[in-house]
């Protein structure tokens, strides 16, 4: 068998999913295989690169040992509850057991309609496939917990969106695809038996240590809260805006999922949004932590009957767990933000200094990634001109630089520079570069896609041959909005 499948989710009751098969495509062409990830998963590379491997990745042939299914879930989308969502354009092929015993879901995105497609075609345009491959693998290289991309395939068919577009299929890998919305699916139906069954499954698969706790369901809630609070701070370290933080896009495994209307900021703006449908700024950059907590409140609500037989005590336990979110997130955000200015384990005063820098960047429209990266060069060379040139109002940053240098005067500059260069990437998946990739890919040219994917595997390392990818976009290149892939 190509994949070492052991499909535990398919043993759950039928209410958890709909068994469905991928729909074959006309002329699949392999765009890219993620060989290092395949090796981690224990997949034979020669077989994966064969015509048989392509047929499976395109949905044209069944994967031996797989049990294809579309997962059921609900979700709060922009604050409104949708009781029936589910995998409308994704099919879980099965769960791969790695050589080290780890278990990962393998899913095809864009492989045809499912019972949850809600009149959709179940397909994906090629552009969202290329975007998710680039951003998810860039996240992995940056060290952010994330779903991964194993393969990108062009289908040889057209899909109809606002116009006809080339189609594609992504093979996505994750520790789990179980979402807050999966719990909401059963809670909305007052199906407490399956809420408990799902919670027990998640504990056994993702959080086995909590089985020893006096109240394992409360411990599960606490663990998911902790992972999400830290994950969002990790996003913010790199100026990332998820764009569609609905409860059906929050994995209980603590992995980033769904790279539709996401983007990395160029000019810093705390209220920046990119999603074309986020008209109220619900998922703006600095709103991500409050929205994360809001989503976790919905998760906690589904668990209340499991937390305690007495509703009031259950609510009290959930509220105490949720009250910890802000402190966990703030501690992690402070640690990551002060590291960006060369201060390890910074205190409140250091955090205030870092926030003052963000304020100056916002006022001047300075580039988030370049400011932090150039600070390490400035500390090494003693020359601030490169940093100052990024600001429309040099006076504010000049004063800040003086305070910063004073703070670091008695620190080991070598250690500070090293910390900053491990924390601040040179390369991010800039929006205009992704757009270039998509335009070229739609025309059949995948050279820009391969180039961008490869250079992002070493985001903290200078790569002179790719120096042009460091730059912020020109005014005419700025991407104002990104779009969901459906």
C-alpha positions in Angstrom: 0.0 0.0 0.0 1.1 3.5 -0.8 -0.1 4.8 2.6 0.0 3.0 6.0 -3.7 3.7 6.8 -5.4 3.0 10.1 -8.7 4.8 10.1 -10.0 5.3 13.6 -12.5 8.2 12.7 -14.4 5.9 10.3 -15.2 3.6 13.2 -17.3 6.3 14.9 -21.1 6.3 14.3 -22.5 7.4 10.9 -23.6 10.7 12.4 -20.0 11.8 12.4 -19.5 11.7 8.6 -20.8 10.7 5.2 -19.0 8.1 3.3 -18.2 9.4 -0.2 -15.7 8.9 -3.0 -13.6 11.5 -4.9 -14.8 12.2 -8.4 -12.2 11.5 -11.1 -10.8 14.4 -13.2 -10.0 14.4 -16.8 -6.3 15.1 -17.2 -4.5 15.4 -13.8 -1.0 16.9 -13.8 1.3 16.8 -10.8 2.5 20.3 -9.9 4.5 19.6 -6.8 5.1 16.8 -4.2 6.4 17.6 -0.8 9.1 14.9 -0.6 10.4 15.8 2.9 6.9 15.5 4.3 6.3 12.3 2.5 9.4 10.8 4.1 8.1 11.9 7.6 4.9 10.1 6.8 6.7 6.9 5.8 5.5 7.1 2.2 7.6 5.5 -0.6 8.8 8.3 -2.8 9.1 6.3 -6.0 5.6 5.0 -5.6 4.2 8.4 -4.7 5.9 9.9 -7.9 4.5 7.2 -10.1 1.3 7.3 -12.2 -0.4 5.3 -9.5 0.5 8.0 -6.9 -0.8 10.8 -9.2 -4.1 8.9 -9.8 -4.6 8.7 -6.0 -3.7 12.3 -5.4 -6.1 13.4 -8.2 -8.9 11.3 -6.8 -9.0 9.1 -9.9 -8.1 5.9 -8.0 -8.9 4.6 -4.6 -6.1 4.5 -2.1 -5.7 1.0 -0.8 -6.6 0.8 2.9 -8.4 4.2 2.8 -12.0 4.7 3.8 -13.0 8.0 2.2 -15.5 10.2 4.1 -16.6 13.8 4.4 -16.7 15.0 8.0 -19.8 16.6 9.5 -19.6 19.9 11.4 -21.5 23.1 12.1 -20.0 26.5 12.7 -20.4 30.1 13.7 -19.5 32.1 10.6 -18.9 35.8 11.2 -20.9 35.4 14.5 -23.9 33.7 12.9 -24.6 30.0 13.5 -24.9 27.6 10.6 -26.1 24.3 11.9 -25.0 22.2 8.9 -21.7 22.8 7.1 -19.4 19.8 6.8 -16.7 19.0 4.2 -18.3 20.4 1.1 -15.2 20.1 -1.0 -12.8 17.9 1.0 -12.6 14.2 1.5 -10.7 12.5 4.2 -8.9 9.5 2.6 -7.7 8.0 5.9 -5.3 8.3 8.7 -1.6 7.6 8.0 0.5 6.0 10.7 4.1 7.3 10.5 7.2 5.3 11.2 7.4 6.9 14.7 3.8 5.9 15.4 2.3 9.4 15.0 -1.1 9.6 13.3 -2.1 12.1 10.6 -5.2 12.7 8.6 -4.8 12.8 4.8 -7.4 14.7 2.9 -8.1 15.7 -0.7 -9.4 19.3 -1.1 -11.2 20.0 -4.3 -12.0 16.4 -5.2 -15.7 16.7 -6.0 -19.0 17.1 -4.3 -20.0 15.5 -1.0 -23.4 15.3 0.8 -22.3 18.5 2.5 -21.6 20.5 -0.6 -24.8 22.6 -0.3 -25.3 22.9 -4.1 -21.6 23.6 -4.6 -19.4 21.7 -7.1 -17.0 20.4 -4.5 -14.1 21.5 -6.7 -11.3 24.0 -6.0 -9.9 26.6 -8.4 -6.1 26.2 -8.9 -5.3 29.6 -7.2 -6.5 28.5 -3.7 -4.5 25.3 -4.0 -1.3 27.2 -4.8 -2.0 29.7 -2.0 -2.6 27.0 0.6 0.5 25.0 -0.4 2.7 28.1 -0.2 1.4 29.5 3.1 1.0 26.3 5.0 4.5 25.2 4.1 5.9 28.6 4.9 4.2 28.4 8.3 5.8 25.0 8.9 9.2 26.5 8.1 8.5 29.4 10.5 7.7 26.9 13.2 4.0 27.7 13.5 1.7 24.7 14.2 -0.2 24.2 11.0 -1.9 21.8 8.6 0.6 20.7 5.9 0.5 20.3 2.1 1.7 17.0 0.6 0.8 17.6 -3.0 -0.7 20.1 -5.5 -2.4 18.7 -8.7 -3.9 20.5 -11.7 -7.1 18.7 -12.7 -7.1 19.7 -16.4 -10.7 20.9 -15.9 -12.3 24.2 -15.5 -14.3 25.3 -12.5 -16.9 28.1 -12.6 -16.6 30.9 -10.1 -17.0 34.5 -11.1 -15.5 33.2 -14.4 -14.1 29.9 -15.6 -10.8 29.0 -13.9 -8.4 26.1 -14.0 -9.1 23.5 -11.3 -6.8 22.0 -8.7 -6.6 19.5 -5.9 -4.6 19.9 -2.7 -3.6 16.9 -0.5 -3.7 18.3 3.1 -2.2 16.6 6.1 -3.1 17.3 9.7 -2.9 15.8 13.2 -6.6 16.1 13.1 -9.4 17.9 11.1 -11.7 18.0 14.2 -13.0 21.5 14.7 -14.9 23.5 17.3 -17.7 23.2 14.8 -17.5 19.4 15.0 -18.6 19.6 18.6 -21.2 22.2 17.7 -22.7 19.8 15.2 -23.8 17.4 17.9 -24.5 20.1 20.6 -26.9 21.8 18.2 -28.8 18.6 17.8 -28.8 18.0 21.6 -26.9 14.8 21.0 -25.0 14.5 24.2 -24.1 10.9 23.6 -22.1 11.8 20.6 -20.6 15.0 22.2 -19.2 12.7 24.8 -18.0 10.1 22.2 -16.3 12.9 20.3 -14.7 14.3 23.4 -13.4 10.9 24.4 -12.1 10.3 20.9 -10.2 13.7 20.9 -8.8 13.0 24.3 -7.5 9.6 23.3 -6.1 10.8 20.0 -4.8 14.3 20.7 -4.6 14.8 24.5 -4.0 11.3 26.1 -2.4 12.8 29.2 -5.6 14.4 30.4 -7.1 10.9 30.9 -5.4 10.9 34.2 -7.0 14.1 35.4 -9.8 14.2 37.9 -12.0 15.9 35.3 -10.6 15.0 31.9 -13.2 17.1 30.0 -12.3 20.2 31.9 -8.6 19.4 31.3 -9.4 19.0 27.6 -11.0 22.4 27.5 -8.0 23.9 29.3 -5.5 22.3 26.9 -7.4 23.5 23.8 -7.6 27.0 25.3 -3.8 27.0 25.9 -2.9 25.8 22.5 -5.1 28.3 20.7 -4.0 31.2 22.8 -0.3 30.4 22.0 -1.1 29.7 18.3 -2.7 33.2 17.8 0.3 34.9 19.4 2.6 32.9 17.1 0.6 34.1 14.1 0.9 37.7 15.3 4.6 37.4 15.6 4.8 37.3 11.8 2.0 39.8 11.0 -0.4 37.1 9.9 -4.1 37.7 9.6 -6.1 34.5 9.3 -9.1 36.2 7.7 -11.8 33.7 8.5 -11.7 32.7 12.1 -15.0 31.0 12.1 -15.5 28.1 14.6 -15.5 25.6 11.7 -11.9 26.9 11.0 -10.6 26.4 14.5 -8.9 23.0 14.9 -9.0 21.5 18.4 -5.6 20.1 17.7 -4.1 23.6 17.8 -3.1 23.6 14.2 -3.7 26.5 11.8 -6.3 25.5 9.2 -7.9 27.1 6.2 -5.7 29.5 4.2 -8.4 31.1 2.1 -8.6 34.9 2.7 -5.5 35.0 4.8 -2.5 37.3 4.4 0.7 38.6 5.9 0.6 42.4 6.5 3.0 44.6 4.6 2.5 48.1 6.2 1.5 47.6 9.9 -2.1 48.4 10.8 -3.6 46.8 13.9 -7.0 46.9 12.4 -6.0 45.5 9.0 -8.3 43.0 7.3 -7.9 41.3 3.9 -10.9 39.1 3.6 -13.2 40.5 0.9 -16.3 39.6 3.0 -15.0 40.9 6.4 -16.8 44.3 6.1 -16.9 45.0 9.8 -13.3 44.1 10.6 -14.3 41.2 12.8 -11.1 39.3 12.0 -8.7 42.2 11.9 -5.1 41.6 13.1 -5.6 42.8 16.7 -9.1 41.2 17.0 -7.7 37.7 16.5 -7.1 37.0 20.2 -10.6 38.2 21.3 -12.2 36.2 18.5 -10.1 33.2 19.5 -11.6 33.4 23.0 -15.1 33.9 21.5 -14.7 30.7 19.5 -13.5 28.9 22.6 -16.6 30.0 24.5 -18.6 28.2 21.9 -16.5 25.1 22.4 -16.9 25.4 26.2 -20.7 25.5 25.7 -20.7 22.2 23.9 -18.8 20.6 26.8 -20.9 21.9 29.7 -22.9 18.7 30.3 -19.6 16.8 30.5 -18.0 19.3 32.9 -20.5 18.8 35.7 -24.0 17.4 36.3 -25.0 20.7 37.9 -25.2 23.4 35.2 -24.2 26.3 37.4 -21.0 24.5 38.5 -20.3 23.5 34.9 -20.6 27.1 33.8 -18.3 28.3 36.7 -15.7 25.7 35.7 -15.9 26.8 32.0 -15.7 30.5 32.8 -12.6 30.0 35.0 -10.9 28.0 32.2 -11.8 30.7 29.7 -10.6 33.5 32.0 -7.1 32.0 31.6 -7.1 32.7 27.9 -6.2 36.4 28.0 -3.2 35.8 30.4 -1.8 32.9 28.4 -2.1 34.9 25.1 -0.7 38.1 26.6 2.3 36.3 28.1 3.0 34.5 24.9 2.5 37.7 22.8 4.8 39.6 25.1 7.5 37.0 24.9 7.4 36.9 21.2 7.1 40.7 20.6 9.9 41.6 22.9 12.1 38.9 21.3 11.5 40.8 18.0 13.4 43.8 19.5 16.2 41.6 20.9 15.0 41.2 24.5 14.5 37.8 25.9 11.9 37.4 28.7 11.1 41.0 28.5 9.1 42.7 31.3 6.1 45.1 31.1 8.4 48.1 30.4 10.0 46.2 27.5 6.5 45.3 26.2 5.5 49.0 26.3 8.6 49.8 24.3 7.7 47.2 21.7 4.1 48.5 21.6 5.4 52.0 21.1 7.3 50.8 18.1 4.1 49.3 16.7 2.3 52.6 17.2 5.1 54.4 15.3 4.9 51.9 12.5 1.2 52.3 12.3 1.4 56.1 12.1 4.0 56.0 9.4 2.8 52.9 7.4 6.1 51.1 7.9 6.5 47.6 6.7 6.1 45.1 9.6 8.6 42.5 8.4 11.3 44.9 7.2 11.3 47.1 10.3 12.0 44.2 12.7 14.5 42.5 10.4 16.4 45.8 9.8 16.6 46.4 13.5 19.1 43.5 13.9 21.2 44.9 11.1 21.1 48.3 12.8 22.2 46.9 16.1 25.1 45.1 14.4 26.3 48.0 12.3 25.3 51.0 14.5 23.7 52.5 11.4 20.0 53.3 11.7 19.4 54.8 8.3 17.9 51.6 6.8 15.3 51.5 9.5 14.5 55.2 9.5 14.0 55.1 5.7 10.9 52.9 6.3 9.1 55.6 8.2 7.1 58.5 6.8 7.7 60.4 10.1 11.4 59.8 10.9 11.2 61.8 14.2 9.1 59.3 16.0 11.3 56.3 15.2 14.5 58.2 15.8 13.5 58.9 19.4 12.4 55.3 19.8 15.7 54.0 18.5 17.5 56.0 21.1 15.5 54.5 23.9 15.9 51.0 22.5 19.7 51.4 22.2 19.8 52.7 25.8 17.8 49.6 26.9 20.2 47.3 25.1 23.4 49.1 26.2 24.3 46.6 28.9 23.1 43.6 27.0 25.2 41.2 25.0 24.6 42.5 21.5 25.6 39.3 19.9 22.9 37.4 21.8 20.3 40.1 21.0 21.1 40.0 17.3 20.9 36.2 17.3 17.6 36.3 19.0 16.2 38.9 16.6 17.4 37.0 13.6 15.7 33.8 14.9 12.5 35.6 15.5 12.2 38.0 12.5 12.1 36.4 9.1 13.6 37.9 6.0 11.1 36.2 3.7 7.3 35.8 4.2 4.7 34.8 1.6 3.9 38.4 0.6 0.5 38.9 -1.0 1.7 40.3 -4.2 4.1 37.5 -4.7 1.4 34.9 -4.2 -0.8 36.8 -6.7 2.1 36.6 -9.2 2.2 32.8 -8.6 -1.5 32.4 -9.1 -1.6 34.5 -12.3 1.4 32.5 -13.7 -0.1 29.2 -12.6 -3.4 29.9 -14.2 -1.5 30.4 -17.4 0.3 27.0 -16.9 3.6 28.4 -15.7 4.6 27.0 -12.3 8.1 28.3 -12.1 7.2 31.2 -9.8 5.3 28.8 -7.6 8.3 26.5 -7.2 10.7 29.4 -6.7 8.5 31.0 -3.9 7.9 27.7 -2.2 11.5 26.8 -2.1 12.9 30.2 -0.8 10.3 30.2 2.0 11.7 27.0 3.4 14.5 29.1 4.8 12.7 32.2 5.9 15.3 33.4 8.4 18.3 32.9 6.1 19.7 35.5 3.7 19.4 34.2 0.1 21.1 36.7 -2.2 19.7 35.0 -5.3 16.2 35.8 -4.0 16.9 39.3 -2.7 14.0 40.8 -4.7 11.5 38.8 -2.6 12.5 40.7 0.6 11.0 43.9 -0.6 7.6 45.3 0.2 5.3 45.8 -2.7 5.3 48.9 -4.8 2.1 50.9 -4.5 0.6 49.4 -7.6 1.4 45.9 -6.4 -0.4 46.2 -3.0 -3.1 43.5 -2.6 -6.1 45.1 -0.9 -8.4 42.0 -0.5 -8.1 38.2 -0.5 -10.9 35.7 -1.2 -12.3 32.5 0.1 -11.5 29.5 -2.2 -15.1 28.4 -2.5 
